[in-house]
Amino acid sequence: MLGRRTPAGGYCFYRTPQWDVEEPNAPDTLAALESLRLLGVDIPAPEQTGDWLRSLQDDGGGYPTLTIGWAALGALDVLTIEPKFSPDRWLRGRLEAFLGSDRPRDWRAAIIDALRLCELLRLRRSAPHGPEQDRLVALLDSARATDGGWAAPGADVETTATGLLLAQLLDSLWQPDPLLDTFLGCCEDDLLGLRLAPGTRTTSVGALWGGLTLGHALGRRLRYLGAVGQQLGLLQRPDGGLSERHWAISTLRATWLGLQAAHLLNRERQEQG
């Protein structure tokens, strides 16, 4: 993890100093800082990392993309450092553009973007206004597949967990329906622990995180926690990080998801005795 830190203070999963590859980016930096926090490891030179993150913002308070803004502001929040300028106007503009788009939706990408927008609003002690919230709820409804998961036309566990988190952010009283429980049950597997989606024979770090997240929200006792733990172990690479799929290279995002999954797994084991 610490070996992914660049001299500028940001992090990069493919950092290769011997080849002069030093390319920090905001999403990797957020994943690294969150992972260090989960591990209980002190963040090295937080002020330098904060200065690098603050440099990503333009003079108007904005960022080149929603992904960069979400990651930079989230990472600054981990460091308890304020951005250089208020991002509120930029954020509201992003939300308006997102809700005003009439192009065909990639539902998975739309759910991820909607969640990031809502997370940023909460970070800025704000929330979607009435009509904005209604449109986000309608988006979630449109994106739901017939089997109860997200996103149409073919739901997967990771996207379904993302949709659930968005639903909870939009309405603190939101309750999952029985279809969601049935969907999760169809993704349980005695060998894989949790499948990518019903009917598949493969898993991923996102599927393991997603299934554990869904199980916790539903109050469902997952049947194959031992297999989930084994699959998480198989995703760890010799460099200590975790990969998205078996035999893939480790990334900071996958490591962050894997650590979240491990914490959820430990909690489930404790609750089940």
Secondary structure, DSSP 8 states (H G I E B T S, - for coil): -GGGB-TTS-B-TT-BGGGTB---BHHHHHHHHHHHHHHT---SSHHHHHHHHHTTS-TTS--SSHHHHHHHHHHHHHHT---SS--HHHHHHHHHHHHH--S---HHHHHHHHHHHHHHHHHTT----HHHHHHHHHHHHHHB-TTSSBSSSS--HHHHHHHHHHHHHH-TT----HHHHHHHHHHEETTTEE-SSTT-S---HHHHHHHHHHHHHHT---S-HHHHHHHHHHHB-TTS-EESSTTS-EEHHHHHHHHHHHHHHHHHHHHH-
